[in-house]
């Protein structure tokens, strides 16, 4: 339970302040002291990796559940994937922000890039099952998926500020209608 509380607090702090968020702020958000936090996560790097693992695993789990429940053609599957990402951000505050901050950080970005690549691969496999154009090279389809996912994460991380860029329109549904 304490571990989950720390992960949630770290996700929120990293999303708001970037990966430079101080461990003291994360500990304070949990109502514990820094040494207690370091008992569960021996370094900031270990905490960041645990937060990224937690976020990607939650996204993957929700995605697999939604797809196995839904089924459908390529367009409806891609729309479902974006809805899953939106629901995850609403229910687990800071998911999008922490992923974007961690991808933009130069130091230790390889771990995050690997985890995001694995996540994109899950979506790619799902897209193929749902009827994505198999004549296109895999790299092209994965690039489109990465653009959609990172774009949606950016929109979610911006929150209300996203309206200045995207307006009230849904950025995904018209592409697949």
Buried (B, 14 or more C-beta within 10 A) or exposed (E): EEEEBBBBBBBBBBBBBBBEBEBEBBBBBBEBEBEEBBEBBEEBEEBBBBBBEBBBEBBBEBBEEBBEEBEEEBBEBBBBBBBBBBEBBEEBBBBBBBBBBBBEBEEBBEBBEEBBEEBBEBBBEBBBEBEBEEEEEEEEBBEBBBEBBBBBBBBBBBEEEBEEEBEEEBBBEEEBE
